[in-house]
Amino acid sequence: MNSRICALLVGIAVLNAPGAAHAAASQDDKAAAEALYESGKELLRTDVTAACEKFAASQELDPGVGTLLYLGACYEKLGRVASAWAAFREAASYARRSGQPDREKTATERAQKLEARLPKLLIDASKSGASTLEVTRDQKPVVGALLGVPIPVDPGSHVVVVNAPGKARWQATVQLVEGQTETLAVPLLESAPEAATPGARPVPEPAKPAPVQPVSEPPAPKPAFSTRAKIGIGVGAAGAVSIIVGSYFGLRAKSKWDDAKGHCVEQACDQAGVDFASSARVSGNVSTALFAVGVVAAGTGAVLFFTSPKLGESRVGVGATPFGALLSLEGTL
């Protein structure tokens, strides 16, 4: 089977070769082909892709065994093993016809070394349900004789498109690696949608009037706290602040009394002790006054808040801070 596939591909390549299908190249074509050939040889060291393009263009203008050998080597460096294999096979065929046995042997050996690495794609269209098919692989036609035959292709992604009269278009993408043989089965093709009758104009449906949307009043905003509740919150907050500040002065008074004791013996104190004691008394008086004001304000705020007519659930909490007690008020409407 492999020998038949190789013979088939080589035959196609030879039939499509410029040297077989067209007259001998002109002198201008030969000169251009030679320039492209030499440019490709130089680029092969630095830019393999560009070198391949030069060799392919040279071969198109003036086919030659040497150009094909370089083109195959170039494709092999790019990892395009199927393209390289085909180029070497074609070079061997050219060399055989032109009586160059050494080059024929070289090209044949290079092709044989690549055969084990060739990815192959078999397109099975036996269950497509169509007698006439148009198949392309990577936008190139696949003749019917190649369907059902594993064809060498380069590694990478390949797009297969199948068209048939009266059938919907079918497409698939296949990813191949070196040495892999993949079978792509074309399923039963679906019928294509019926085409519109030529010259017929579709009758547009009468436009339906847009439904009238009722104008609804925007929802009334949820009432906020009443004025009385807001006053209660403000008074309660001021009371909490007063209690916190009073706690601070209370701690300050205790600290000053402790300092004064260090400067007093029994009932006698030096001037520093007298000053500390005086400062302690002032801080203590301030603390007592602030505590009193804070407790009254907090209590008043709580009464105002909880007796607000719009107040729903409410909670009162007492917590501790580094400076003393803290009264918290929470409520919802």
WONORUR-V803655 format. One record per run of one state. SS is the DSSP state (H for helix, E for strand, L for the rest). FROM is the first residue (numbers start at 0). TO is the last residue. If there is no record, write none. Layout:
# WONORUR-V803655
SS|FROM|TO  SS|FROM|TO
This chain:
# WONORUR-V803655
L|0|0  H|1|15  L|16|16  H|17|20  L|21|25  H|26|42  L|43|46  H|47|60  L|61|63  H|64|76  L|77|79  H|80|96  L|97|99  H|100|116  L|117|117  E|118|123  L|124|132  E|133|136  L|137|138  E|139|141  L|142|142  H|143|145  L|146|149  E|150|152  L|153|154  E|155|162  L|163|165  E|166|166  L|167|168  E|169|175  L|176|179  E|180|184  L|185|189  E|190|190  L|191|225  H|226|260  L|261|262  E|263|264  L|265|266  E|267|268  L|269|269  H|270|305  L|306|312  E|313|320  L|321|322  E|323|330  L|331|332
